[in-house]
């Protein structure tokens, strides 16, 4: 949604003049490093899980949300949804506690639906897709957590896949990335844009949740996929598309069909706001200006749910109350009735009111609550299938835009509507509905999560959850854990009883498989080792003297990026004081963990290694060392250090989940040394761990042990060679034996080099000699250890590059100021073969910064005025060879002394001096301030100035919220990186929007100076200025940096 005002004149319409996304105060300086991202080639290369085939597999036959004509159904019974939006839970700077708190709030208010974003492109923090085809694993794991926890709270999700607006990158980022795309309409018709979108969608649909092991397309916690948030193809979005409605129709049909090809479990909706296209339409909502057509776009066979939104007052022509103003053509209640009736009678599909609210900054809370009651009544009377308010938030979330909804203010209205629709859901006789969820498969001894959170009672509440397992065990509770001791097909039956004594039952089947010989399944809870904390599950045996133990971590199912698994030597198995361990964590890779009596030391390799991986811990005297290997043969030492261990110790396997109440699981192979072992929980964990030793069986108890090898990988191809590496890709193997594909073995000249998880079909072999031919082989291995035939390709590394590039030519100073010099030069060439990688820019012989190879200009800054400098530029190739420098002497200009002291009666809005801090979101007036969607996030304060780096995007707000008519001018003390930045943004205040350069009394230079806007001449209402806003995606096309030292009124 774009929730700020639209302005309309002469029947036309401008695009929204602002966005409401604001960085959360809890943002940290998280940045997606190269270690945080996975470069993918389509979805097949995305490492969706940690390790190989999941031991604890997908949940069983949980019922997906389906449709029956205009009704939503679950298990064949009707269900209605009352829910909320909340984009904070997937914000790139959010954390897991925010997810927990929001889902708990939803559950407390009986909200069974949550709509949020499954997109972020080209931005900072934990952004899902920071670069085209690059996905941030940390961000994906954050989304994993939301999907996993939603199921635990009985909340279904609507996941939106791209934003029409520029928040979180939006369609604009795809357009910037795609070749041949330049205007908004290109997102829908440019094939490169479409392919980027498909890659993002396929990545999510086929993503194996790192917590549950379930692919998103198989997870019933997701109610539906939303193609886009408020997709429009407005009249001014394109100069090349004649039939905008038809272009949207084709895009909806293509992309919804694409989803259905991968995922036939989930519903698909459009994300439309519900505008119509009618020849006699009375205004823009019923004309063709947005390109939307509520009827035509929801008639598409692969669209299951009819989406519409509701924002009276912000949509001119829609009346807030039943009494229409002079220019209104429809009331909000009529809008609901019209769309619900069209969905029910014309389209015969469920209606989803995906966003709606009243802004309390423009109206009051009483008006909001009155309208919400009326709208919920209309939804109920029309039997609308689902509604999600914009947006229910935690009480400590600041209402930065007037649309945040708090439990303390409106919670009773939301829970009241939830109670109303619950009476229409489920069995018609008012009895409860049991809906059990269970793993579809487990290993012997593995803890399975059995949940009844999706069960409900239409006319009361569920009083009891009773579980019966076919091995004779019973349990009570909404969520229980159970382990099976025998292989085979098992059943778990849930019986729910409501507060009037009525019951219902649901049965789920679970396939239990064995564990191979010399393998151990270890499950453990607890906080990971740090400082004086040691909590885990430890399976160990006694040992004496010097000892070394090795194990292969075949797969790891974490519940947190800091989950640990590994091999350990310790002084005491129950309460270790001194210990040493070789450890793997999904967030950091391999590490040496060691402790004396209290303090834990963690020496992290930072190598991003993931299972399957071999680990070794060695104790020699008072020294403990840890090593890691991709194949059990070629070892790399992670580190070593002193540990005060006694002669008699315990050695074994351990797992720590980094969550006291949740179990993480790891399967260890090649463990033939662990004999006469005991297992114990170390530290104050709240859920018991377990260790199960393999008995040599790998079947499901029905006599169908897997002895069939997988097929060989297909089409092995060399994709890239360098002087020291060879990159490969291949087509995935298949496994019909039943144990599932586990991993690929990659060999070099017949010797195993590395193992690649089953979901990945690419690899790079490194540390090779230049100019050498190698035979690279790839084979597939299944979960039972059966190996396919090996396919081989011969490739030769590059000959090596020892030739420097040519020096940059025609080095020229293109502009000088008192503090900077701009340079340009002709590109260098490199005949050595490795190619130019970057340019090094030097000032008086000292390196100032580097420039990427495809750029032949730069600006040297922070220079002294009236000073001569020797500026040089050298080219560096990928082999590290450096060219001769190109050098020129340049003198900076005279200093700018044009700054004037402000008059005594000046009113300072913000001087960015740190008091109050920019991060506090408070200005010198005591009002809210903030910024977002800039290249540098929410802006950076440097040396008493706010720096905003922009690339056709960014918003900035300083709330004034007081009568400033005693002043006549709005003054900015500002400078720009290049000068002329006033053409790049729009300034809004007091009901007026204008390009900055059109209303300011001067142009922005590279040195700071005061620039004034005469408020009367600009038409700004000084008695009610509201907020001062700068928007960088509407003022013009441009990128650069703006430095604001002060904003004041004179």
N, C-alpha and C positions, 0 to 999 in steps of 0.2 A: 504494500500500500504506500502511496504518497499522500500523507495526511495533512499537508499544509494547503492553504487556500489556493483555489484556481481563480484566475481572473478572466472574465469573458467580456467581449465587446463586439457589438454588431453581429451577434450570432456565432462568431468564431470563438476559439479557445486557445489560450496559451497552455503550455505544458506546466506541470506542477512547479511551484517556485521554491521548493525546498524539500528536505527529507528529514525524517525524525530520528534516524539512527544516530545514537550517540554512544561513544565508548563508555563502558562500565567503569565506575571508580576503582573497581578491583583489578583493572587491567594490569598485567605485569609486562615486562619488556621481553615477552616471548617472541622469538623469531625463528622461522622455519629454516634450520640449517640444512646443509646437504645431507647430513645424517638423518634428518627427520623426514626426508621425502623419498618416494619410490618413483623412479622414472618408469612409465608404463608405455607399452605399445598396444593399444586397445586394452580390453579388460583381461585378456588371457595372461598378460605379464604382470598383473597386479598381485603382489604378495598379500593376499587377503587374510591369511591366518599365520600364526606363529608356529612354524614347524611343518610336519607332514600331515597325513590324514588324521583327522581329529579322533581321539579315543572316545570322548563323549560327544556324540553326534547330535544331529538336529532334534528338536522336540518332535513328538509324535503327531497324531492327528488332531492337533488343536484346530478349532474351527476358524476359518478366515471370514472376514466380513464379506458378504455377498449381497446380491440384490434380487428381489422378486417384484418385478414391475416397479412401482414408485416407493417400495419399502426396502430398507436395509434389513438384512437377515444375518443371523449367526446360527449355524446348525439347523437351518430351516425355520427358525422362530424369528419373529420380527424384533428389531432392536432400534431404538432411537438414541441419538447422541446429543449430549450437552457438553460443550467444551470451550476451549480457549486457544488463542494464539499465544506464543511466547518465543520471540526470536533470541532472547537472552541465552537460552539453554544451548544454542549452537553458535553463539557469537564466537569469533576467533580468539577472544581473550577470556572466555568463560572457563569455569572449572567444574569438576564433578559434583562438588557440594551444591552448586546452583541447580544442577539437574535433580539431585536428591530432594532439595527443598521445594522446587516447583512441582515435581511429581507428587510429593506428599501433600502439598497444598491442593492440587487437583483431586487427589483421593479424598481428602477431608471434606471437600465441597461436592463430592459425587460427580465430578467432571470426568467423563470417560473418553474424552477426545482431546488431543493436543496437536495443533498445527504449528509447524516450524520449518526452518530453512534447512535443506540438504544441499546448499550451494555456498560457495565463496570462491571467487576467481581473482587472482592477481593482486591480493592484498596481503597484509602482514599477519603476525600472530599465527595461530593454528588455522590458517586458511586451507580449505580442502584442496584447492588446485592453484597453487601459487604461480605456476607457469603452465603453458599449454602441454598437456600430456604428462604432467608431473603432479603426483598426489601426495599430500603430506600425511604420513602414516600416523603421526600424533593426532592430527585432526580426525582421521578416520576412526581411530580408537576412541576418541571423544564421542563421536556419533555412535559407535558400537555401544558405548556405555548407556547412552540415552535409550537406544532400542532395547537393550537388555533390561534396563530398569523400568521402562514403561510396562513391559510384561509383568514384572513383579508387582506393580501398583494397580494393575487392571486398567491401564490407560492405553487406548489405541492412538496411532500416530498418522497424521497426514504430513507427508514429506514433499515439500515443494522443490523443484529441480533447477530453476533458474529464475532470476529476477528481471522483470521488465524495466525496473528502475536501476539507477547506478549503484545503489547500496550493495556492499559486498561484491563489487565488480560488475555484476549484472550482465545483461546482453551487450552493453557497451564494451566490456572487456573481451568478449568473444569477437566482436567486430574489430577491435584493435589487433587481436591476435591473427585473424584470418586474412589470407591473401585475397585481394580483390574486393574486400568489404570496406565500406566507408560510411554508410548511412544506416539509421536504425532499422529500416526495412530489410537490409541485407541479412540481418540475423535469421530471418525466416526463409530466404531464398538462396543465399550464398551457400554452396555445397561445403566449403571449408568450415563455415560457421556450424552448419548442421552436423558435420562429422565431429567437431569438437564437442558439441552437445551430446551426440550419441555416445562418444567415448566416456563422458562424465556419467551418463545414465547407465551404461553397461557396467562401468566400474562399481557403481553402487549396487545395482541389482545382483551382481555376481559376487559381491563382497562377502567373505566368510567372517562373521562376527568374531573378533578375537576373544570375546568373553564367553559367548554361548556356543561357538562353533557352527552356528546356523547361518546360511547365506540369507541375505536380506530378502531375496525373492521367495524364500521359504518360511519367513517369520510372520506369524499372524499378529504380532504386536503392531505391525504396520497395517493400517486400515486401507490406505490408498496412496497412490502416487499422484502428485499434482504437476502437470506439465510445466507450468510457469506461474509466478505470482503476478497477477493482473496483466496478462499479455495484451498489448495494444499494437495496432499499426495505424497510427494517427495520420491525419491528412497531410501534416508537414513532416512526416517521418521518412518520406521517400519521394524521389523524383522519377523513379523508373517503374514502379508497380502501379498499373492502372486499376486493377480490381483488388483492392486491399482485403475485402472480406474473403474472396476466393483464395488469396495467398495464405491467410490465416487458416482457412478450412483445410487446405492441402497440408500445411505444417502440422495441424492437430491430428489429421488422419495418419500422416506418415509417422509421427513420433509416438502416438498412442499405439499404432500397430507395431512399431519397433519394440516397445515395452512388452506388449502381449507376446511377441515372439520369444522373449526370454522368460516371461513371468505370467503364467496364466492363473496365479493364485490371487493376485491383488486387483483391486479396482483402480481405475484411472479417471481423473477429472481434469478439467481445463485450467482452473484458477481464474476464470473470467470474472469480471465485475458485474456482468449481467446486462450490458447495454444491448439494445435492439437495433436492427436496421430495417426501417420502414419507410416506404415512399412518402407517406404523409406524416412522418414523425414530427411531433410538436416542438422538440428541441434536440440538443446534442445527444441526450441519453437514448433517444429513439431514432436518431438519424444515423448517418454512416461515418461520422467523424472519427470514431475510435477504431473502426474496422471490425468491431465485435458484432456478432449476431447471436443472441442467446439461443434462439431456436435452431438455426442452421448448424451452429458449431457443436450443439449437444445432440444433434441427430446422428452424428457419426457413430457407426456400430461399435468401434473400439473405445468410445467414451462412455463410461458407466454412470457418472454422477453429474448433475447439473449444478454448476457453481455460480453464485452471485454474491455481491457485497452490498453494503449499505452505509452511506455517509451523507445524510442530509446536512444542509448548511455548507458543507464543503463541495457538494455537487449542486451548483445553482440550478434551480428548477425543481428541486425536491424539497418538499415541506417537512420541517422537523415534526410538527404536530399535525393533527387532523385538519385544522383550519389552514387553508392554503393562502400564501401571500400572493400578491398581484402577479408575479412572474413565475410562480410555481405551477407545474403541470401534473405532479403526482405527489402524494404523501408517502412517508416512509412505510406506513402500514399497508397502503395500497401496493407499494413496490413488493413487499413480502407476499401479499396475496396473489399478485399477478404472476410472480415467478414460481411460487409453489403450485399454482393452478396449471401453468404451462408445463412444468415438470411432470405433474401428475397426469394430466389429461391429454396433452399433446405429445409429449416426449415419452411418457410412461417410464420415467426414471426417477430416482430419489433426488430431492433438492438439498443442497448444502449451502447455507448462508455462511460463507467462509470468513467474513470480517464484518463487524458492525460496532458502532459506538457513537457517543456524543462527547465532544471535547469540552471538558470542564474549565478550560482556560477561556473559552468563548461563551460558555453557558455556566450554570452552576450545578452542583451535585444533585440537588433536588430535581432539576430538569432531566439530568441524565437518568436517574433512577426511575423517574416517572415514565420516560420513553422506553427504557429497557423492559419495564413491566408490560407496557403496551405491545412491544415487539415480540416478546416471548409469548404473550397471549395469542398474537396473530400466528406465530409459528405453530403453536399447539392446535389452534382451531383449523389450520390448514394441513395438519399432519406432516409438516416438513421433517425430513429425515434427520437433519443434523444442523447444528448451529455452533459457531466458535467465535466468541467475543474477542475484540481486539482491545487490550490484552490483559489478562490476569497476571499480576506480578507479585513478588514478595513485598512485604511491608517496608523494607529498607531500600527499595528501588525508587529513585527519584522520578517524579512525574515531569519529565523534561519537555513533553509536548502536549500534555492535557489528555492523553488517551490511555494512560495507565489505570488499571482497575485494581482496587485493593479489597481484600476480604473484609476489612473493618468498615468499608463504606458501601459495598454492593454485594458482599458475599452471600447474604441471605436470599437475594434475588436469583443468583446463579444456582444455589442449592435447591431453592424452591422449584425452579423450572426442571432441574434434574429429577426431583421427586415426581413431578407431574408426568414426565415422559417415561419414567421407569414403570409407571403403572400401565403404560401401553406396550411395554416390551415383554418378550418371553411368552410363557404359556398363557392362553386366554383365561384359564380358570384361576389365575393368581398364584399358582404354585411356583416354587423357586425353579431356577434353571441351573443345573450343574454343568460346569465347563471345566474339565480337567486338562492340564497341560503336563506333558511328560517327555523325557528324552526318547527319541526313537531307538537309540542303541546305546549300550553301556558296555564296559569291560567288567569282568568279574571283580567284585570288591570296590567298584567305582561308585562314588556318591552321585545319585541323580536327584535333580530338583523337581519335585512334584508340586504343582500349584493349582489352586482353585480360584485365583484372583479374578478371573473373568466370569465367575458364577455371580448370579444376582437374583434378587427377589423383587417382583414387581410391586407388591403392596406392603412391604415391610422390610425386614432385614434377615440375613442368614445368621442363625444362632450357632450352628455347629458344622464343622467340616470333618468327616470321618473317612479315613483311608483304609482299604484292605488290599493287601498284596497276596498274590497267589502262592507265595512261599510261607504263608501263615502269619506274617507280620502285620501289625496294625499301627496306625498313628492318627493323631488328631491335630488339626490346625489348618489355616489357610494355605500355608506352605510347609512342606515337610521334606526331609531327605531320607533316601533309602538306598541300600546296597544289596545286590543280589549275589548269592554265593555259587550259583550254578548257571552254566550256559543254557541257552535255549530261548524260546519265546515266552515272555512273562506278561502278566496283566496287573494293572493297578486300577482299583475302582474307588471313585470318590462319591460319597453320599453327602448331600447338603440338606440341612434341616432348617426351615425358617422359624420365625418367632411364633408362628401359630401351630407348629408341629408338622407341616407339610414337608415332603421330601422329594428329591430327584437324584438320579445317579448318572454317572458318566464313566466309561471304561476306556483306558488307554493301554496300548500294547507296547512292550519294550523288548527289543532283541538284545540278548546279553551274549557277548563273545568272550573267548578265552584270551590269555596273554601268552606270548611265545616264551619258550624256555630261555633262561638267562636274562629275562626282562623283569623289571619291577615297575609297578604303577604306584607313585607316591603322591599323596594329596596332603597339603598343609595350609594352615592359616597363619595369622600372626603378622606383626610388623617386620619388615625386612631389617637385616642387621645394620645398625647405625649407632654411633655413640656408645651408650651402655645397654642398648636394647638388643636382645637375642631371642627371637621368637620364630619357631618353625616346626615342621614335623621331620624327625630324624630317624632313619632306619640304619642301624649300625651294628658292628661286631667289634670285639676287642682285638687289639694288635699291640705289638711291643717293638721298641727300637725304631730304626729307620724303616720307613714304609712309603710305598707309592701305590695309589689306586687310580684306575681309569674307568670311565663310563662314557657311553654315547647317549646324549640327551636326544632321543628320537623325536619327541615332540613336547611342546610346552603350551599349556592352556592357561594364560595369565588372567587375573582379574584386575590388574593394575600394571602400568608401564614399569613399575619397580618390583614386580614379582621376581623372586629369585629361585633358581634351581641349580643344584650342582653336587659335587663330591667334597666331603669335609673330613678333616681329622680334628678331634677335640679331646680335651682332657676329661670331660664328664658328659655322658650322653643326655642326662636329665637337666643339667644346669651348667652348660659349658662356660668356663671363664676364659680359658685360652683355647684358641682354635685357628685353623687355617683352611681355606676353601677355594676351589676353582668354581666360578659361578657364571651363569648366563642370565641376563635380564633382557626383556624385550625392548626396553627403552635405551639401553646403553651398550649392549653386547657383552663381551666377556670381561671378567675382572678377577683379581686376587682379593679375597676378603680374609682379614686376619684380625685377631684380638688378643690382648693380654688379659688381665683379670677383669678389666672393665671397658676400656676404650676400643672401639672397632675402627679399623683402617680399611678403606676400600680403594684399591688401586685399579682404576678402570682403563681398559685398553682403548675404549672409544672406537671399536672396530665394526660396530653394527652387525656382528655375527648373530645368526639366528639358527635354531635347530633345523635339521639334525646337525649336531656338532659334538666332537669328542672333547672331554675335559679330563685333566689329570692334576691331582694334588700330590705333592711329594714332601715328606718330612725327612730331613737329614740333620740330625743333631738338634740344634736350636733354630734351624732355618727351615722355613716353609716356602715352597715355590708353587706356582700355578701355571699350567700350560694349556694351550688350545690347539686343536687340529681339525681340518676339514674332512680327514679321511682315516684317522687313526694311525697314520704313518709319518706324516710331515708335521712336526710339532713346533709351535712358537711359544716361547715363554712370555707370559703376561707380566710377571713380576715375582719378586721374592723378598723376604724380610724375616726378622727374628720374631719368634714366638716362644714363650716360656712354657713348653709342654713337658709333662713328666715322661718317663720311659714308657709307662703303660697308658695307652690311649684308646680311643674308639674311632673307627673309620667307617664311612657309609655315605648314604644318599640323603639329601634334604630338599625340602620345598618350603618357601615362605611366600604367602600371597600378598603381603603388605596390606592386609585387611583382616582384622582380628576375627570378624564374623563370617568370612567367606573363604572357601577352599579354592586353591589353584592346584592344577594337576600337571605332573610331568611323567613321561614314560622313559625309563632308562633301559638301554640295551647293552649287550656285551658286558654283562655284570656276572661273570662266573666265579668271582672271588668272594661274594657276600654270602657267608655261611653262618649258621647258628645265630642269626640276626635277631635283634629286638627293635621295636619301634616305639617312639615316645613323642609326645607333644612337648616342646620346649617353650617355656614362658607362659604368660597368662592369656592363652587363646580362648575364645568363647565357643568355638566349634571344633570338635575333635577331628584330627587328621587320620589317615590310614595308609598302610602299605600292603600291597598285594604282590606276591611273587608269581611269576609265570609258571604254568605247569606244562608248557609245551604245546597246548592246544591253541589254535587260532580260529576255530570255527565257531558257530553259534549254538553248538550242542545238538545239531540235527544230523551230524555225520558228514557234513559237507565241507571238510577241511580244504583250504585253498592250496592246490598244487599246480595251478595254471599260471604261467608267467604272463605279464602284460604284453601287448604288442610293442614292437620297436618304435621309437620316435620316428616321425616322418620328415622329409624335406629338410635335412640338416643343412644349414646355410651359413657361410661366413658373412657377417654383416659389416665388419670393420676390422682393419688391422692397423697397428702402430708399430714402432720399433720394438716394443716390449710386450704387446698384448694382442690377443685375437678374440673378437666378439662373435658369438654364435646365436642362432635362433633355430627352432625346430617346431614341428607340429606335435601336439600333445599325443601321448600314448593313451591307450584304453586298457582296462582290466576287467575281464569277465569272470574271474575266479571268485569274487565276493569279498576279498579283503581290502580292495581299493588301492589305487595308485598311491605310493608313499613318497617317492622321490626319484630324481634322476642322478645317475653317476656320470660325471664328466671326467674323462681320462686324457692324458697327454702321453703319446708314444707308449700306450699300453698300461701306464701307471695311473691309479686314481688320483685326480687333482682336487676335486670338490664334489659336494652333493648339493643339488638344487631342489627345493620343495616342489611338490607335485603341481601346485598352481602356477608355477613359473616355467616358461619355455624359452628363456634366454640365459646366457651366461657369458662371462668374460674371463678368459684364462690370462693371467698376468705373470710378471717376473720372467719373461722369455728373453732369449738372446736375439739381437738384431740380425736380419738377413738369414734366418734359419727356417727350414721347413719342418713342420710338426704334423703328426697324425692326431687329430682330435676326435675322440669317440664319445658318444652319448648312449646310455642304456637306461631303461626304466625298471624300477624295483617296486613291488607291491608290498602291502602290509604284512604278508606272510613271508617275505624275503625272497620271493621268486623274481628272477631277473630276466629281462628280455634279451634278445640279441642286440649287439652293439652296432650302431651306424657310425661310419667314420668319414671324415673329410680331411684333406690335406691343405694346409694353409702356410704361407710364408710371411714372417714378420718383415717390417721395413728395414732398409739397409742402414739406417742411422743417419742423422743429420748433424753435421759439424760445421755447416756453412751459415754465416750470419745473414740476416736480411739486409736489403739496401737501406741506406739512411733516408729518413723522410725528406722529401724535396719541397722547395718553395715554402719554407716556414715563414709565416707572415703574421704580424700583429694586426688583427682586424678591428680592435677597439681597445682604448685605454681609458681608465678612470683614475681617480686618486687612490684607489685601493685594489684595482684589478687590471689584468691584461688578458684579452681574448686572443687566441691563436688559431690558425688553421694551417694545414700542410697537405701535400699530396701523399697518397698512400704508398707505403713501402711494399716491396715484393720479396718473396722468399723462394729461392730455387733449390733449397736444400731438401724440400719435401714435407717438412712438418708444418709449414704455414705460419704466418704472422699471428701471434696470440694477443699481444697488447703493445701499447706505447707507454713509455716512461717519460714523464714530464719533470724536468729539473729546474730549480731556481738557484742560480749561483753555484752550480755543481752538486747541489743536494736534491735528492728525490722529493718532489712535492706530492705527486699522485700518479696513478696509472689510468689509462684510457683503453677501452675495449678496441679490438682490432678493426671493427667495422665503423669506427668513429675517427674522423680526422680533424677534429676541432675540440677546443677545451678553453676554460677560463681559469687563470691563476688568480687566486684571491688572497685577501688579508695582507696586501702589500702596503708599504708606506708611501705617502704622497710625495711627489716631486723627487723620486729616487730612480736611479738607473739600475736595471737588473739584467743579468745574463740568463736568458731562458733557453732551455734545450729540450729536444724531443728525440728519443731513441726508439727503435723498433725491436721487439723481442719475439722470437719464434717459439713454437711449442716445445722445442728441444732445449730452450734456455739460451740460445745464441743471441747476443746483443749487437745491434748495428752501431756504427759510428753515430754520434749525435749531430742533429742539425741545430745550430745555435744562432740566436740573434740577441742584440742588446736593445732594450726598450725602456723608456723613461715613463713613469706614471705621471698623471695629471696633477694639477694643483688641488689642494684640499678644498672641500665644500664647507664654507662657513656661513651658509644661508640659514641655519637653524635659528629660530627666534624663541625667546622665552615666552611661554604662554601668559596671557593676562592673568591678573590676580583672581578674577572671578571665574576662571575656567573650571569646568566640571570634568574631572578625569573619569572616564569610563573604565579604562584599564591601561596601566603603564607597564605591565608584565615584569615588574621588578621582584617578583617572588612573594609579595605580601599584598593580597593572598596569592598562594601558589596557583599556577594554571591548572595543575592536577586536581585542585580542590573544586574546580568548576564554579568558582565564585569570582566576580570582578570587583573593582574598587567601589562600585555602587552597592555591593552586597547581593547582587542578582546572579542568576545562573549564566554561565558562559561555557562554550565548548566548540569542538570541531571534529570532523571525521571524514573518512573516505579520501584523505590526501595520500600522496605517495609516502609521506612520513606519518601516516596514521592520523592522530588527532593534533598534529603540530608539535614542534619542539621549541622550548624557550632557551635561547642562547644569548648570553651577555645582555640580558635585559630587553630582549626583543622576541616576539613570537614569529617563528619561521614556518611557513606553510609551503610545502612542495607539492605541486599539482600537475596532473596530466589529464586534462579534460574532465576532471572530477574533483569534488571537494565541497564541503559546506562549513560555514563558520557562523557562530551566533554569539552576540553580546546582548543580553536582555537589559533594556533601559527601564521600561515599566514605570515611568514617572513623567510628569509634565516638565518639559525642558524648554518651554516657550520663552524663558528669560534669556535664552541663548539663540543666536542666529545662524551659527555655522557648526557643522560637524567636521572635525579636523582629524586627519590621519597623518601621523608621522611615520613615513613608510619609504621603503626602497625595494627594488627588484633585482633579480639576478642579471637581467639583460636590459632592463628599461622598457617602458611601453606596456607594462603588464596590466594597465587599466583597461585594455581592450579584452582581457581574458575573463572578467568576472562581472557579475551583477550585484549591485548593492540594493537592499530592500530595507525600508523603515517607514513608519507612519503611513502605510497604505500605498507606497510608491515603490516600483521596481524600475531601475534604470542601470544601463551599463555605466560602470564607474567613470570611464573616460568621458562620457556624455554629460556628466553633472559636476565633475571636479574642476577646480580652477587651475589645474596644472597636470602635467603628465608625470608618471612615476619614473624616477631615474635610478641609477645604480647606487647612488649615495642617498642617505636618508634626508628627507625634508618634509615640512608640513604641507599638506594638500587639503584644501577646504572644500566642502560642499555647502553652498548657501541653501538652507533648508526651505526657505520661502520660495526661491526660484525653482528648486527641484520639486516642489509640491508636497514636501514632507509635513505631515500634521505634527507639529512640535508639542501640542497639548496631549497627544496620545501616540507616542512613537512606537510603543510595543517593543519589539526586538529589532536590533540591527543585525542583518543577515547578509553574508556574502556567499554567492553560489558560483562555482567555477565550471559548471557544465552547461550553462546557459548564456554566459556573457559573451562567449566567442570560442573559437577553436584555438587552443594553445596549451603549452606546458611551460613550466618554469618554477620559480620560487619567489615568494613575497615575504618581506621582512617588515613586520609591524612593530614599531617601538612604542607607540602610544596612540590611543584614541581618546579624544576629548571634545567637549562642547565649549564654544567661545561665543 
